[in-house]
Amino acid sequence: MNSARADVVVIGAGQAGLSAAYHLQRRGVDQVILDAEDGPGGAWRHRWKSLRMETVNGISDLPGIAKPAVDPREPSSEFLARYFSDYEEELGLSVRRPVKVHAVSREDADPAGLLGIATSDGDWTARAVINATGTWTRPFWPIYPGRSTFRGRQLHVADYVSAEEFKGQHVIVVGGGISAVGLLDEISHVTTTSWFTRREPVWRDEEFDAKAGHDAVALVEERVRRGLPPQSVVSVTGLIRTPALKAAAARGALDRQPMFTSIEPGGVRLADGGFRPADAILWATGFRAELEHLAPLHLRGPGGGIAMQGTQVASEPRVHLVGYGPSSSTIGANRAGRAAVAAILKLPGISPAATPVSWG
């Protein structure tokens, strides 16, 4: 079967993928966007209904078209799916879905040759690939002694629906990030909770300024430049004490405890040797980048990560990772999309339009 052809294949139509697609279209570059979801919205389609626009971290506008007025009480999953859908339609972006990318490989040994993209809906060839698959499909479950013996329920934040399902249960929440404290706050309104983290969380009493944000992103950039697995930006910025979290702390919901040593059928064994009975364990332990389809390219180095130069894979300039590492925030994703396209325009065989496309 013959492969379809595009100069650039964008994999993923979340914030980072749509940003990249905007800049490709603006420069008149031949592209196709392959998205594994059933509809627009990226990972936001799967967020729990109680995560409303007033409580999510700042969501940056997609480039070129500002997001409409926001009802702070609307679930983020609904608002952002609608916003992304309208964006795709207004720009006339060619998004094919649901299409699962199975593998990206080199067609031959020519470093300026074509890449092959095998998918659930046929094969493609391209001169460059912008990978924007995010992390939502790869929740991280730590290996922990006795985890398989627990008689209660274990779930990851990727599986969370609402606090109501835990009424009357004691819930253990594991993790030191924004999702962990947000769900602790929510669940603690309807039942009892315990919070465990590997390290003492770092708290901030006010929003970090532009310099602090820049410095935090720079630390993550340095890791990926060295080929180390990226850390989340929040791991270096700390957690902000919002009014809701201050109220949760006053209720005792944020009384952090050092990580338990093992899991037993009825609960967890504490660091001091005591025992904490539990009915459910919620693992708010983060996500890993969804990059398995890039394995045929052998991009990972001895440090366990992929060495990067900006958005470009250092060992494979035809492949760009957006929404990865320092660009995992919405603002960072927009910048990464623009940077990836600027670099791709320098590749041989890419023919942009003489005059950039404009809208409106």
Beta strands, then each sheet from edge to edge (+ up, - down):
strand 1: 4-11
strand 2: 31-34
strand 3: 95-96
strand 4: 101-106
strand 5: 115-119
strand 6: 122-131
strand 7: 153-156
strand 8: 170-174
strand 9: 192-197
strand 10: 203-204
strand 11: 239-240
strand 12: 256-258
strand 13: 262-264
strand 14: 267-269
strand 15: 275-277
strand 16: 280-283
strand 17: 308-309
strand 18: 312-313
strand 19: 316-321
sheet 1: 3+ 2+ 1+ 6+ 5- 4+
sheet 2: 3+ 2+ 1+ 6+ 19+ 18- 17+
sheet 3: 7+ 16+ 8+ 9+ 12+
sheet 4: 10+ 11+
sheet 5: 13+ 14- 15+
end
